[in-house]
Amino acid sequence: MWLVCPIAGVGTRLQPFTYSKPKAFLKVAGKRVIDHILIKLKKTFPQNTNVCFVVGYKKRLITEYLEKNYSDYFNLHFVEQEPIGYDGDIPFFSGLGDAILLTKEYVKNDDCFIFLSDRLPLENYSSVILTYHQSTCDGVINVRRVQSPQFYGVILIDKDGYITKIIEKPQDFFSDLAVSGAYLFAKKVVPKLFDLLEEQSKKKIENGEEHPLTSIIAQLIEQDVKLKANEMKTEIIDFGRPESLIDGNRFLLSELKLRDPLYEDLMGTGNIKDSKIIPPVFIGKDVNISNSVIGPNVSIGDDLVIEKCVLSESVIGDGVFLKKIISSNSIIGDYSVLEDLIKNKITIGDSTYITTSNMKSF
């Protein structure tokens, strides 16, 4: 079985964070999003499984990081999706369907497991594989019931759990069963999948349009390809939007088994002084906190200074300096400096500087 991960896109819904990094490289609960996903995959697939990443935006950063950290377990392969245009310096691409088509020469004679780089199931991917092997089907699509189906591809199923219809981001309520980041296609239907993707790729698109995967799956269903729904019972985290990133942070922190849940070691070294930590909180390396209240549900990166702050329900990047900040439900990018601010739902990208003093650095 081949694993395929389209990771070429910019992640425009997560701007300004994605101006400087791919969305899969946002750090939540101590790890990058892509790390959380690949750790789950290592629990499902054996060593030396082939994985093909479709790269584009920030391709060198992605390729070097994955080769350094995961080539000892997976057989890594990379193909590049070229941009079809630019908006200023930001490239845009022709969509998920075209990204998957680029893996044709690798996958064409094998089962194909596609996973997205912005969706993370709290349980492993094993149930997708189990559903596939226990059913008479040509493939499996991972789904989860959601409260906002207008943001997702959604499906209808029959009484036996086979998919009868799929629609992308319906404006009117259609179903609450949302496609959730994983697809498995049996090798006998993979050639048909690639034929349809190839045909779609020849259709001209305008700026802002894409060649999707959902419409191709709809055609497969119309051609009597039997796709089974695998409904996840636990949460599937969507890292594609700022508000869902905060929710994902909360879920991942609730999963953490901290070695030092009361932060006694950090208190003892003096890295946390005159402060209160309300779990769950993840604190990275070389972090200094003083005269602050942190938590619950705060993820803090590495190399930080936090002074006289009250923070909850937030994600704080690496290399940040915060002084006299009171905030909740915020996302603060790497290497940012903030001082004298009382505001909820702060959303700022990397290297942002907001201060009332003459401080230039820390």
C-alpha positions in Angstrom: 0.0 0.0 0.0 1.2 3.5 -0.9 0.5 6.5 1.4 -0.1 9.8 -0.4 0.0 13.2 1.3 -0.9 16.4 -0.7 1.0 19.1 1.2 1.6 21.7 -1.6 -1.0 24.3 -0.7 -0.4 27.7 1.0 -3.2 27.4 3.6 -4.8 30.7 2.9 -7.4 30.3 5.7 -4.5 30.2 8.2 -2.8 33.4 7.0 -0.9 35.3 8.4 0.8 32.2 10.0 1.3 30.6 6.6 3.2 33.5 5.1 6.4 32.1 6.7 5.7 28.4 7.0 3.4 25.6 5.6 0.2 25.1 7.6 1.3 21.6 8.6 4.3 23.2 10.4 2.3 25.1 12.9 3.2 23.8 16.4 0.5 22.7 18.7 0.9 20.9 22.0 4.7 20.6 21.5 4.7 19.2 18.0 4.2 20.4 14.5 0.8 19.3 13.0 2.6 17.0 10.5 4.4 15.4 13.4 1.2 14.6 15.2 -0.2 13.0 11.9 2.9 10.9 11.1 3.2 9.6 14.6 -0.4 8.3 14.3 0.5 6.8 10.9 3.6 5.0 12.4 1.1 3.3 14.8 -0.9 2.0 11.9 1.5 1.2 9.1 4.7 -0.9 9.3 8.3 0.3 8.9 9.4 0.9 5.3 5.9 1.8 4.1 6.1 4.0 1.0 4.9 7.6 1.4 4.7 10.1 -1.4 4.4 13.8 -0.5 3.1 16.2 -3.1 5.1 19.4 -2.3 4.9 22.9 -3.6 4.8 25.9 -1.3 7.8 25.9 1.0 8.9 22.7 -0.6 12.5 22.8 0.5 11.6 23.3 4.2 9.1 20.4 4.1 11.4 18.0 2.2 14.4 18.6 4.5 12.4 18.3 7.7 10.7 15.1 6.7 13.9 13.5 5.4 15.7 14.4 8.6 12.9 13.1 11.0 11.1 10.3 9.2 13.4 8.7 6.6 14.4 6.1 9.2 10.9 4.7 9.3 9.1 5.5 6.0 10.4 5.2 2.5 9.9 8.9 1.5 9.2 10.1 -2.0 8.5 13.6 -3.2 6.8 15.1 -6.3 6.3 18.8 -7.0 3.0 20.5 -7.9 3.8 23.6 -9.9 1.8 26.8 -9.2 -0.6 27.9 -11.8 -0.3 31.5 -10.8 0.7 34.0 -8.1 -1.1 36.6 -6.0 1.8 38.8 -5.3 4.5 36.5 -3.9 1.9 33.8 -2.8 1.5 30.9 -5.3 -1.8 29.2 -5.9 -2.3 25.7 -7.1 -4.8 23.7 -9.2 -6.3 21.7 -6.4 -6.3 18.4 -4.6 -7.3 16.3 -7.6 -4.3 17.4 -9.6 -2.0 16.9 -6.6 -3.0 13.3 -6.3 -2.7 12.7 -10.1 1.0 13.6 -9.8 1.6 10.4 -7.8 0.2 8.1 -10.6 3.5 6.5 -11.5 4.2 5.6 -7.9 0.8 4.3 -6.9 -0.8 2.9 -10.1 -0.3 -0.8 -9.3 -1.1 -0.7 -5.6 -3.7 0.2 -3.0 -3.6 4.0 -2.3 -4.2 5.6 1.1 -4.5 9.4 0.9 -4.2 11.5 4.1 -4.5 15.2 4.4 -2.0 17.3 6.3 -4.5 19.4 8.2 -6.7 16.7 9.7 -5.8 14.6 12.6 -7.9 11.8 14.2 -7.4 11.4 17.9 -7.6 7.7 17.4 -5.2 5.9 15.0 -6.0 5.3 11.3 -6.2 1.6 12.0 -10.0 1.6 11.8 -9.9 2.7 8.2 -7.7 -0.3 7.3 -9.9 -2.6 9.4 -13.1 -1.4 7.7 -11.5 -2.0 4.3 -10.4 -5.6 5.1 -13.7 -6.5 6.8 -16.0 -5.2 4.0 -16.7 -6.1 0.5 -15.8 -2.7 -0.9 -13.5 -0.9 -3.4 -12.4 1.7 -0.9 -13.1 3.5 2.4 -13.6 7.1 3.2 -13.0 8.4 6.7 -15.9 10.4 8.1 -17.0 12.1 11.3 -20.2 13.8 12.3 -19.7 17.6 12.5 -21.6 20.7 13.6 -20.6 22.8 10.6 -20.9 20.6 7.5 -20.8 23.6 5.2 -17.0 23.6 5.6 -16.5 20.0 4.4 -17.3 17.5 1.8 -20.3 15.5 3.2 -21.8 12.1 2.3 -25.0 10.1 2.4 -24.8 6.4 3.2 -27.2 3.5 2.8 -28.2 1.1 5.6 -25.1 -0.9 5.1 -22.7 2.0 5.4 -21.9 2.4 1.7 -21.7 5.9 0.3 -24.5 6.8 -2.1 -23.7 10.5 -2.6 -20.9 13.0 -1.9 -21.1 16.8 -2.1 -18.4 19.4 -1.4 -19.2 22.2 1.1 -23.0 22.3 0.7 -24.7 25.6 1.5 -28.0 23.9 2.4 -28.0 21.1 4.9 -27.3 17.8 3.2 -25.7 15.6 5.9 -23.6 16.0 9.0 -21.2 13.2 8.0 -18.1 15.0 6.9 -15.2 13.6 4.9 -12.3 13.8 7.4 -8.9 13.6 6.0 -8.3 10.0 4.9 -9.3 8.0 1.8 -8.4 4.4 0.8 -8.8 3.1 -2.7 -8.2 -0.5 -3.6 -5.7 -1.2 -6.4 -8.4 -2.5 -8.7 -10.1 0.9 -8.8 -6.9 3.0 -8.6 -6.4 3.0 -12.5 -10.0 4.3 -12.8 -9.3 7.0 -10.2 -6.3 8.2 -12.1 -8.1 8.1 -15.4 -10.8 10.4 -14.1 -8.2 12.7 -12.5 -6.4 12.8 -15.8 -9.6 13.7 -17.7 -10.4 16.4 -15.1 -6.9 17.9 -15.3 -7.4 18.8 -19.0 -10.3 21.1 -18.1 -9.3 24.7 -18.1 -9.8 26.6 -14.8 -9.8 30.3 -14.0 -7.8 31.9 -11.2 -9.1 30.8 -7.9 -10.7 27.6 -9.2 -9.4 24.1 -8.5 -9.6 20.6 -9.8 -11.1 18.9 -6.7 -11.1 15.3 -5.5 -14.7 15.2 -4.3 -16.2 15.4 -7.8 -14.0 12.5 -8.9 -15.3 10.4 -6.0 -18.8 11.3 -7.0 -18.1 9.9 -10.5 -16.7 6.7 -9.1 -19.9 6.2 -7.0 -22.0 6.9 -10.1 -19.9 4.1 -11.9 -20.9 1.7 -9.1 -17.6 1.7 -7.3 -18.4 0.6 -3.8 -17.0 2.9 -1.2 -17.6 2.3 2.5 -17.8 5.0 5.1 -15.6 4.6 8.2 -17.2 6.7 10.9 -14.7 7.9 13.6 -16.3 8.0 17.0 -13.6 10.2 18.6 -12.7 13.7 17.5 -11.0 14.5 14.2 -9.1 17.8 14.5 -9.3 20.2 11.6 -6.2 22.4 11.6 -7.4 24.3 8.5 -8.9 27.4 10.2 -7.8 29.5 13.2 -10.8 28.7 15.3 -10.4 25.0 14.7 -6.7 25.2 15.5 -7.7 26.4 19.0 -10.1 23.5 19.4 -7.4 21.1 18.2 -5.0 22.5 20.7 -7.5 21.8 23.5 -8.1 18.2 22.4 -4.4 17.4 22.1 -3.6 18.9 25.4 -6.2 16.7 27.0 -4.4 13.7 25.5 -1.0 14.6 26.9 0.5 12.5 29.6 2.9 15.0 31.1 5.8 13.6 33.1 5.7 16.6 35.4 2.0 17.7 35.3 2.5 20.2 38.2 5.6 21.7 36.6 7.6 21.2 39.8 10.9 20.8 37.9 10.5 24.1 36.2 9.5 25.8 39.5 12.6 24.3 41.1 15.0 25.6 38.4 13.5 29.1 38.7 12.2 29.1 35.1 8.7 29.6 36.5 8.6 32.3 39.2 5.7 33.7 41.2 3.3 32.2 38.7 0.3 29.9 38.5 0.0 27.2 35.9 -3.6 25.8 35.4 -3.4 22.4 33.5 -3.5 21.3 30.9 -0.6 23.4 29.6 2.3 22.4 27.4 5.6 24.3 28.0 8.5 24.0 25.6 12.2 24.2 26.2 14.0 27.3 27.6 10.8 29.1 28.7 10.9 31.7 31.4 7.6 32.6 33.0 7.2 35.2 35.8 4.3 36.8 37.7 1.8 35.2 35.3 -1.2 33.0 35.2 -1.1 30.5 32.4 -3.9 28.1 31.5 -5.9 26.2 31.0 -5.4 24.9 27.5 -2.3 26.9 26.5 0.4 25.5 24.2 3.8 27.3 24.6 6.7 26.9 22.2 10.4 27.0 22.8 12.7 29.9 23.8 10.1 32.2 25.3 9.8 35.0 27.9 6.5 35.6 29.5 6.1 38.3 32.1 3.0 39.6 34.0 0.6 37.8 31.6 -2.8 36.1 32.0 -3.2 33.6 29.1 -5.8 30.8 28.5 -7.0 28.8 25.5 -4.2 29.9 23.3 -1.3 28.7 21.1 2.0 30.6 21.5 4.8 30.0 19.0 8.6 29.8 19.4 10.9 32.7 20.3 8.1 34.9 21.6 8.3 37.7 24.2 5.1 38.6 26.0 4.8 41.3 28.7 1.6 42.5 30.4 -0.7 40.6 28.1 -4.2 39.4 29.1 -5.7 37.2 26.4 -7.7 34.1 25.6 -8.4 32.2 22.4 -5.4 33.6 20.7 -2.7 32.4 18.3 0.6 34.2 18.4 3.2 33.4 15.7 6.9 32.7 16.2 9.4 35.4 17.2 6.7 37.9 18.0 7.0 40.7 20.6 3.8 41.9 22.4 3.5 44.3 25.3 0.7 46.1 27.2 -2.3 44.5 25.5 -5.7 43.3 26.8 -7.5 41.6 24.0 -9.1 38.2 23.3 -8.8 36.4 20.0 -5.4 37.8 19.0 -4.4 36.3 15.7 -0.9 37.5 14.6 1.7 35.9 12.3 5.4 35.4 12.8 7.8 38.2 13.7 5.0 40.7 14.7 6.0 43.6 16.9 3.4 45.4 19.1 4.7 47.4 22.0 4.3 50.8 23.7 7.9 50.9 24.9 11.2 51.4 23.2 12.1 47.8 23.6 13.8 46.4 20.5 14.4 42.9 21.4 14.8 40.6 24.4 
